[in-house]
Amino acid sequence: MTSPITPAPVPAPVTAPAEPARGLTIAGFVLAFLIAPLGAILSIVALVKINKAGGSSKGLAIAGIIIGVLGTIGWIVTIIVSTAILGAAVEMVGTCLDLGPGVWDVDGATITCE
């Protein structure tokens, strides 16, 4: 009597290892355009995780950091400039309310109030 032949086991398909923090990297990059400070922070966290895991795809995380930092600086400059302009406008309105309509010379500056 012959023994039945058992088939050789089929090896599992080989898949590429998942990049560490891939989702975090993408989220940080996208948020760098929408909410710059948060995008920069997420991108930094993703880059740290990639470095710890020995990953090689750091480009998107670095881009998220750069865009997030530049966006944050842009936000800060915009807030400072807007505050200065708004403060000057409020001061001008207050001066015109005090002086009344007409053309006035205040501290060497000509102010026209209507």
Secondary structure, DSSP 4 states (H G I P E B T S, - for coil): -PPPPPPPPPPPPP-PPPPTTHHHHHHHHHHHHHSHHHHHHHHHHHHHHHHHHT-S--HHHHHHHHHHHHHHHHHHHHHHHHHHHHHHHHHHHHHHHHH-SEEEEETTEEEEE-
